[in-house]
């Protein structure tokens, strides 16, 4: 289920956007719910951090009257938590697209809030386009995993990923894949929730692609992927064998 998060410092606008989204969810029977609607960027970030599901939907006011955040800085914080989320900006200005490139945000769309007669139509269109996009990606055999490392965004095909390993740097993970070595902010548990069942945690520090496993050494409790030996913890051993046996 997609979770929608809304942040606009004007209470009337925030409530109106929330009501429109709620109505569209009901009318279109979208697999979606509103997780948080607030005028506070801090409250929004707190709610996002508590949410287990990722790749969610964010409606953000660009011109937030907040000493620490405008919409783009808030979007940057959200990207660090949910790199694959869809951000839609609510703005009084049409020509702000260049800002998203400056902050490496990849906004899904913009909605001009000073056109109230078109607000419902614009939000409905965004929701429809997003659902269509996600449905297309769900049947795409070369679906990608999106990672933000420093100021670069990578789209790595799932079929090219070998495994993820916890980095020696605190709160960082390394992706190993076909011609890929990418270190980025994250943790194994969150990545496991984002990816398909084809990826399995074999150790607290390793998440591997089942399809890429070349061999399993039960005596030494290791497996091999791309010539690399990876430890298997006792806790995860039975789950791994069950997964391999069902393939």
ABEGO torsion letter per residue (X at the ends): XBBBBBBBABAAAAAAAAAAAAAAAAAAGBBBBBABBBABAAAAAAAAAABABBGBBBBBBABBBBAABBAAAAAAAAAAABAABBBBBBBABABAAAAAAAAGAGBABBBBAABAAAAAAAAAAAAAAAAAAAAAAAABAABBBBBBBEABBBBBBAAABABBBBBABBGBBBBBBBGBBBBBBEBAAAAAAABBAABBBABAABBBBAAABABBBAAAGBBBBGGBBBBBBAAAAAAAAAAAAAX
